[in-house]
Amino acid sequence: MYYDEHPPPHFHARYGRKGVVVSIANGAVTGRLPPRAIGLVLEWWSLHQAELAQNWQLLSEGREPKKIQPLE
């Protein structure tokens, strides 16, 4: 997520030089990554959807987002 983002709530994921945008609400993906990378991104999203929504709200208020644990 970036501080100057636009709605709807989303986050960016990168793999090498490629990247996608993922909807926080439903996990819809815009862009292309290798299938395994997309699977890992969506697994992480499913585990942290509430935290992502909270961070979106914090950023929209000009506040610092909280750190979210990586996928293990």
N, C-alpha and C positions, 0 to 999 in steps of 0.2 A: 504494500500500500504506500501511496505517496501522500504528502500533506495537502496538495492542491488537487485532489481527485474530484471527479464528477460522479453524480449518481448514475445508475444504481450501485449499491455497495458491491465491491469486487476487490480482488487482489490479483497481482501479477506473479507469474511463475516463469522462471527461465531455465533453460537447459542448453548449455553451449551458447550458440548465437541465436537460438530460437526462443520464442516466448509465447505464453498464452495469457488470457485474462479469464478469471474464474469468478462466476457469480457466487456471492456468499449465500444468497437465499436458496439456490437450488443446484449449485455445482455445475451449471451450464458453462461449457468451455468455448471460448472464441480463440482461434489460432490453432497451430499444429505443433505437437511434440511427438517423439516416438511413443508408441503405445505403452511401453513399460513406464516411461516417465509420467505420462498422463495418469496411469494407474496409481503411482505413488503420490502424485499431487492430489488426486481425488480421495485417496485414503487419508492423507493428512487433513484435507478439508473436512471430511466426515468426522474426524476425531476432534476438530477444533472450531467447528462452525460457530458455536456460541462465543468463543473468544475472538474470532474474527469479526463478528458483528459488534462486539463490545469495542474492539480497537477502531472499527470504522466510526463509531459514535464518538470516541475520544478524539480522533483526528478531526472530525467535523466540528468539534468544540475548540479546536486549536490546542488540544492537550497531547501529551506524550503517550503513544501506544504502549501496551504491556508486551513483554517478550513472550512469544509462543514457542513451546518446545518443538524441536525438529522430530521427524519420524525416526523411530529407532528400529 
